[in-house]
Amino acid sequence: MIAMSNIGVLNEKPLHASLKEWCAQPGDRFEVAVDGFVIDIVRDDLLLEIQTGNFASLKAKLNQLIRSHRIRLICPIAQEKWIVKLATGKSSGSTRRKSPKRGRVEDLFRAMVSFPQLLANPNFSLEVLLIK
């Protein structure tokens, strides 16, 4: 088990925390301040940012950091989704079924409209994780 600091993890969602732990390697540092920004994982001279939501919120951070750091953006895509209807006071039980909606790698292209110029930057890499 790799020790993680508690800085910046109070509002962290379970998927983000799980991916951070899954990506972790010995020697990694977590929730590190770099040039005024908190970075999910610092591995030697590589900054790893895990983004499970909207990319627009990362635009300023990545545009600033890419000037002097190598950055890997890690993006999960849910290949399977489940719809869960919880029991109400009147109903007898919860139901669960697979959603017809499927995540695909191509879904990233819509998200990347916030910063297409990063894809051409040699300091930038993108890692896509297809999750179930």
SULWO-V292778 format. One line per field, one symbol per residue. psi: psi as a letter, one per 40 degrees, with the letter a starting at -180 (. if undefined). burial: I if it has 16 or more other ideal C-beta (glycine too) atoms within 10 Angstrom, else O. A space follows every 50 residues. Layout:
psi->???
burial->???
This chain:
psi->hhhiieheedehidddddddddeiiheiiifhhhfeihhdhhhbehhhhh heahddeedddddddedeihhhhhhihhdiiihhhihaddidiiihihie hhiidddddddeedgddddeheehihhhhhi.
burial->OOOIOOOOOOOIOOOIOOIIOOIIOOOIIIIIOOOOIOIIIIIOOOIIII IOOOIOOIOOIIOOIIOOIIIIIIIIIIOOOOOOOOOOOOOOOOOOOOOO OOIOOOOOOOIOOOIOOIOOOOIIOOOOOOOO
